[in-house]
């Protein structure tokens, strides 16, 4: 019998009353490994109520104590991160080394949050007016909701909850129902680290859980990562219900390769960024813009590397694992069909892959198209799979125009040995995160992660100083301590003197 996975409330498992369940599957084998309990509206209310009840005490816990808990969590995570990586691989499918890298990047935000005492310092002005002092503080919001995607079960939630908890908030995490076990594992680790019950909670579910968090009056903010249509829905619904929202959406990331670039380096990085994690990354490169006459050489180099990749079960030392579900496999294969039908040149066909795996896994191998045009669906749509499209452009200016015309603006890269061109590029492109000879420019935790245009709804990016400000709100206090003799009544408007 498959294991049943429940919610996490007040530091323990919570079965709930939903009565609905979904399958959790190992995508490398197709085997159902668990049943996930899906939340009802009543379950949403109970979990939020637990977080609400825990907030006053956690808000009033000293910064010193909160920081001690953060450091303890960091040490436990560092000691056991291989365990979490194995969980990610078993439910998402990415290879173990990639899963471990995900955990490590998430841990960077935990380490950043350990410095919360410095990050939320206020300011003080003495004698702003005669014997009047002014100071500012930043205080936690209350209950914050996090709705995370399937492709990074650990890292994306860790963009948000370490900072939220360090700042004094309580958390309700709604993980993807496709990959729920990492969230439960993290909840148990928080308990072991000494976090009080009710500060970190896990609510499993589907649209009922999402809508419950978006509309619940006690949830003060929503942090979301997912597709653009859902990000827009989350933003509009959450803000309509009075919440602050950061909703990170989809992407169509370009890589502009100039004629002076090191083409071996560019080919290596196109393969790494296009096929890593089977392309299931919002920062994956999916469109390579080859400038001038380098296209034939660059495509040949990418092909040489792509056909040498080993695709299979992520626990077997393969280069690339499966897609997360059978539906994802069918969708990506459909895009390959559409690209062929539209007239793109199919250089490497991932539909014919023979994976190194047992059972019926959800595999599509590395796929490479050449001579892709901007009206083809393989260019316009976010495929979220291992499909790399090469678009030929005549000039740097044409490439930048294509990038800026695209509705997405998450990440972009340029490969060149010309410093002037790189500097011009970083100034001109309308994209939130830019790589110069770096294909996946995910910032360090002390900078913020976030795109432009349809890749972000809301004005706050994830983690970094923007994350600290998102999970706190400012308060300004003006004070005057009078002498025993006061100045008497004065009904005029207060004036500085």
N, C-alpha and C positions, 0 to 999 in steps of 0.2 A: 504494500500500500504506500502511495506517495505521502510524504510529510505534508501536514497542513500548517501554513504560515499565517500567523495572526498579527494584529496590530500591537503597538507598544504604548502603554499609558501608565503614568505614575510609577515608572521603573519596573514594570512587569508586563507579561503577555496579556493581551486583552482580546477575547474571542469576538466580541461584538454581536450584533443581532442581524447582520445583513442577510445571512442565508444564501448568499451568492458566492461562487468561487470561480477562479480562472486557473488554467494550467500554466505552470512554470516549466520551461523546456530547456534542455541542453541542446543548443543549436548545432553542435558538432555531430550529434548522433540522432537527433529528433526525438529523444526519450523524454517523456514527462517525468520530472523529478520532484514536483511538489504541487500542492493545491494552495492557492492564495485566497484568503478570505477578503471579499470586497465590502467596503464600508456602506452602511446605510446612512440616511440623514441623522438618525439617532446616534450612530457611532461617531459621526463628525462632531455632533454637539457634546458628546461625552469626552472625547479627546481634547477638544478646544477648552472645555470646562476645566479639565485637569491642568492644562497649561495656564489658564487664567488664574486658577487658585494658587499655582506655584510662583506666579510672577512677583507679588509684593516682597516675599522673603528673598528671592534671588536678586531683585532690583536693589534691595537694601544690604545685600552681602558686600563686604568690602572689596575694593579692587584687588587688594593683596590676596584675599581668599579665592576670588574668581580666577586670578592668574595662576595660583597654585593648582587649581583643578585643570586649567588649560595645559600647564606643563606636564601634569600627570597623564593626561590624555595623549599628549604628544609622545611621551616616552613609551606608553603602552602600544600606540600605533606603530611607532618605529620598530619596536621589538617583534611585532606580529604582522607586519604588513604583507609578508608572503602569504599568510593565511587569507587575508582579504583579497589579494590578487587572485588566488585560486578560486574564490567564490565568484569573482567577476568573470573569469574565464568560463566557469561552468554554466553561467546564465547568459552572458553576452556573446561569448565565443572568441573574443580577441585573444591573441597569444599571451602566454604568461608574462613575457618580458614587457609587453605593452601594458598589460594590466598593472604590473608593478610600477611602471613609469607613471601611470595614472594616479596611483596611490601616493607616490612620492611628490607629484605636483600638487595634489591636494594637501599634503602635509605641509607644504610651504605656506599655505594660508593659515594653518593652525599655528605655525611658528610666528607668522606675522601678527596673529591675534594675541599671542603671548605678550606683546608689547602694548596692550590696550591702554594701560595707564597713561602712557605718553600720548597715545593717539586721540584720546578724548579729553585732554586737558582743556580747560577754559582759559579765559583771559580776565585781567583785573585792571581797572583804571581807578587810581586814587584821586580824590578831589576833582572829579569831573566838573562839578559845580562846587560852590563853597560848602565844605564838609559833606559833600555828596559823593559816594563811591558807586561805581558800576562794575559788575562782573557778570561773566557769561558761563554757563555750564551746558553740557550735552547729556541728555538723559535717555534711557531706553524707551522704546515704543510700547512694549507689552508683548502680546502674543504675535509672532510672525510666522507666516506660512511659506513653505518652500515646496515647489512642484518641480521635480527633476526628471530628466529624460533617461532613456534606456542606454544611451551610448557611453555615458560616464557615470556609472552607479555610485562611485565614491567621490571622484574629483569635483563634479559639478555641485553636489550638495555641500562639499567642503569649501566651495567658493563663498558660501553664505553663512552656514551655521556656526563656524568658529567665531567669526566677528560678532554675529548676533548674540551668541551666548556670552562672550567676553564682555560685551557692552551692557549686559544685564537683562536681555530679553529671554523669553521662553519660546520654544520652537515646536511647530508641527510640520514634520517632513512627510510629503506625499511622494514616494518613489514611483518610478514606472512599474506597472504591474508585470512587465516582462522580466525585470531584474530586481526583485524585492529583497533578496536575502542580505545584500550588503548593508542596507539601511538598518535592518534588525541587528546585525553584527555590530555596527557602529553604536547603536543604542546601548547594547550590553557593555561595550567598551567604555562609554561615558559613565555608566553606573559604577563600573570597576574603578574609574578614575576619581570617583567621589562626587559626581554631579548630583545634586538633590533630585529626588523623584519629581516628575512633572515638568522639568525644565526642557528635556528633549523627548519628544513623542513621535511615533511613526503611525501614520494613517494610510493603510493600503486601500487601493480602489481605482475607480474609473471616473467617469464624468460626474457621478453623484458626489464623490469625494472632492473633486476639483471645484465644482460649483458651490459645495458647502463651504469650502474655505474662502472662495471669492465673495460670498454674500454674508458670511457670519459677522455679526456686529462686533464681536470681541477680537477678531483678527485684524491687526493694525496694518500689516503690509504683506505683499506677495512678491516672492522672487521666483521667476520662471525661466526655464530654458527649453526650447522645443522648436517646432516648425513655425513659420511666419503666420499662417492663418490662425493657429491656436494662440500664438503670442499676442496677436492683435485682439483676439477674443478675451484673453486673460486681462490684457491692459484695459480694454473698454469696460468689461464687467467689474473688475476690481476697483477702478477709479470711480465708476458710477456708484459703487457702494462705499465710497469715502476712504479708500485705502491708498497708500502710496504703493506703486507697482514698478518693478523693473522686470521687463519681459524681453528676453533675448530670443530672437527668431532665427530664421534660416540663413543660408549663404550660397553663393556661387563664386568661389574664390578663384581668382586668376593668378597666373604666374607669367610675367612678361620676361621673355628671354631676348636680350639684345645681341647683335652680331658679335660683339667683342667679348661675350661671356665665355667662361670655361664650360664647354658643352658637356664634358664628362661630369663635372660637378652638377650642372643643371639637370642632366639626365638622372643621375643618382637621386637628387632631391625631388624631382618630379615623381619618380617611382615611390620614394619614401612617403611623400605627402599625398600622393594619389591613392596608394594601395594599402598604406598602414591602417590597421583596424578595419580592413575591408572597405575603406572609404567612408565608414560610418562616423565621421567627425564633422562638426560644423566648421572646423578650420582646415578641412581637407582641400587640397588643390584639385579642381576638377576641369579647369580649362587652362591649357598652356598656349600662350600667344607667342608664336615664333616669328620674329621680325626679320624681314629681308629674305635672303637666300639660304638661311641656315636650316630651314624646315626639314629637308630630306635627311640631312646628317643627324639632326636632333631626334627625329622620329626613329631612325635606325638604332640609335643608342638607347632610347627608351625601350624599344622592342627587345633588344638584346638582353636587357636587364629584366624586363617583365616576364619573359618566357622562362627565365631561370628561377623564378620564385616558386617556393614549395607551399602549396595551399593544403590545409587540413586541420585536424584537431589541434587546438591551441596548446594542449598539454604535451605535444609530441615534438616540440622544437621546430615547428613550421614557421614560415615567414608571415603567413596570412591565414586567418581563421574564417569561419562561416559568417553569413549574415544572421541577424538576430532571430528571424522567424521565417517560416515558409512563405508568408505573404510578402515579406521583404525580398526574398529570393525571386519570387514571381514578378514583382514590380520591377526590379533591376533588370531581369532578363527581358522584360517587355520593352524597356528603354533601349536595350541593345538591338532588339528586333526593329524598333522604330528608327534608330539611327541608320541601320542598314537600308531600310525601306526609303529613307529620305535621301540616300545617295552618298552618305559619308563612307570613307574607305575604312573597313574593319581590318586593322592591322593585327591585333591579337584578340581572339574570341574566348572570353572567359566562360561561356556557356558549356564548353566541351571539357571542362576541367575534370581530372580524375583525382579527387582529394584523398589525402592520407588520413582516413577516418573510418570508423565503424558505423554501421547503421545508415540511416537516411538523413544526413545533415543538410543544412541549407546553404549550399555553396554556389558562389559565382566567382570564377577566377579573375585575375587581372585582365582588364579589357582596355584596348587602346584603339581610338579612332583618329584618323587623319582627315584633313580637308573638311573639317566641320564648319558649317556656316551658322550665322547667328539666328537664323529662323528655325533651326532644328530643335526638337524638344530636348535632345541630349545636351544642348547648349543652354537653353532657356530655363530648364527645370533643375531644381536641386534633386539629384538622383539618390544621393546618400548610399552609394555603393561604389565598388572598385571599377569605375568607368572614367577613363581619362580622355579628354577631347583635345586635339591639337587644332588650333585655328591659325591660319596663315595671315599675317598682316604685313603691310608694306613698310610701315614706319613706326617709330616710337610714338608719335602723335596719334596715329590710328589706334594703337594699342591702348593708350591712356583714354582715348575717347570711348572705346568699347567698355573699359572698366567703369568709367564714370557714368555711362548710359545704363549700366546694369542696375536693376532695382535693389539689389543687395549691396551691402557695404561692410561685410564682416572682416575678412582678412584678404591680403594681397601680397604678392612677392615680386621683386624684380631681381633678375640675375644679370650682372654686368660687372666689368672692371673699371668703369668710368664713374668716378666719384661725383662729377658734376651732374651726370645724368641721374644718378641715384638720388642726389639732393633735390633735383628738380622734381623727380618722381614723388618723393615723400611729401613734397609741398603741394603737388597738383592733384593727387588722387583723392577721391572722396570716399575714403574707406577708414574704418576705425583702427585697424591694426595692420602694420606694414612691416614686411620683412625685406631686408636688403641682403641678398644671397642667403637668406634664411626662409625656408619654404612654409613653415608653420609658426608664425610669429605670436605664439601665446605668451603674454607678458608674465614677468615674475609677480609674486603676490603683492609686492609693495607698489606696483602699478595696477591699473584697473583693466579689466577685460570687457570689451564691448564694441559693437559695430555701429555703423551709421545706416541711414535710410531704413529699408524694411528688415534690417537685421536687429533692430532694437526699438522697442516701444517703451517710452519713459525716458527720463533724462539722467538716470543714474546707472553707471556701469557696475560690474561685479567686482568685488574685493578691492583691495587698496584703500586709499583715503576716501574714495567715493563710497565704498562699501560701509566704512565707518559712519559716514554722514547719513547714509540711507537708513541704518539701523539705530540712529539716535536722532533726537530733535533738540534744537537750541532753546535755551531759556536765558533771559537777561534779567538781572536783579539790580534795581537801583535802591540804594539805602542811605539813610541819614540818621546818625545817632546824635540827638539834640542835647544841648546843655540843659540843666534843670530848669532854667528860665526859657520859655519858648516865645515866639514872636507874636502870638495872638492870632486872631482870625484874619484870613485874607482869601476872599472868594474868587480872586482873579486867576487866570490861567497860569500855571507854573511857568516861570521863566528862569533861564540860566543867569547867574550873576557872579 
